[in-house]
Amino acid sequence: DGRLRSTHETGYGPYVNALVASGYKGFMNWEYCHPAMKFGKRAGIEYVEEQTRLALEYMKGLRAEAEERLSSSR
């Protein structure tokens, strides 16, 4: 599916948990700020758009999990 798999956790989970717990309702920003490479070759804008879509999906999931965790603890 073209997704990169990581062997380590990112800090996004605790960060999103803290934002939700604090009541933050604003925006978050994400940038694709490195050369787009796929299988060792330069990738086009379609690849960047796909990676951005995947990042949005991931961050929405983290927020939903954080909101569920917060509502369960009340």
N, C-alpha and C positions, 0 to 999 in steps of 0.2 A: 504493500500500500504506500510505500515511499516514506513512511514515518521513521524518524530516527529514534532508536531506543537508548535510553540512558541507564547506566548502572548506578547512578546516585540520585538522591532526592534533591529537588530544587527548594528554594526558600519560599516559593509562592504560596504553598498551603498555609503555613503559619502567618504569612503576611495577609492573605485574604481573610483568615480567621480573625485576625486582629482588627481589620477594617470593619468586618461585619459586627463584631462584638462591640466596637466603639459607636456603632450606629451610622457609619459612613454610607451615604447614598449617592455619591458622586461617580465620576468616571474613572476608569483606569486606562493607562496608555500602554501600548505594545508596539515595538518597532522591529522591523526586519533590517538590522543595521550591519550586515556583513555581506560579502559577495555570495550570490545565490549559486550554490553548487549542487549538482545531483549526479551521483555515481562518478565523482571526480571531474566533471565537466561543468562549464558555466550553464546555468539554467535560465530560462526566460521568465517573464513576468507572471506567466501562468503558475509557475512553481511557487513564486513568492505569494501569489494570491491564495494558493492551496495551503501553504504553510500558515498564512494569516488566518484562514478559516479554521484550521486545526487548533491554532493558539486560542482563538475565540471560543471554540468548543471546550477546550481544556479549562479555560478561565471561568466560563459559565458553570462548568461542573464543579469547580472548586468553590465558587460562590454558593451554589445550591447546597453542597455538603456543609459549608460553614453555617448557612442559615438553618439547615435542619438540625445541626449540632446545637446551635444556640436555642432553638425553640424546644428541643428535647431537654435542655438543662433548666428550663424555667418551670 
